[in-house]
Amino acid sequence: GINAEYMGTIAWATTIELDGKLSQDYFDKALCAGKRPSLMDEFDYVTYGRVYKVDTQPKQSKIVVYISYGGLLQKLVGGPGDLKGFKLDAMVYCLVRKV
């Protein structure tokens, strides 16, 4: 889990494009070079991965979402309203900013 003393923001997005369009299927060097603005400019760390499992537990009113960022694995646990946007095989960005 996250240390209780952690102060920051963690967000998930299906695109890092400021206009909301889905990101390209290829790596765009202009994003990292700062030549084209994106959500990455607002965060300290960004990684890209795939939702590989969604476990719905209706009796417990809970959803568990598993995401792989090329070997870095993430498990999110929450209510149906909190995690309803995560779909199996969806590609997502995890964006982290320290306060």
PyMOL commands that set and color helices and strands:
alter all, ss='L'
color gray80, all
select helices_A, chain A and resi 29-32+39-42+58-60+80-83
alter helices_A, ss='H'
color red, helices_A
select strands_A, chain A and resi 8-13+45-57+62-69+72-78+91-98
alter strands_A, ss='S'
color yellow, strands_A
deselect
rebuild
show_as cartoon
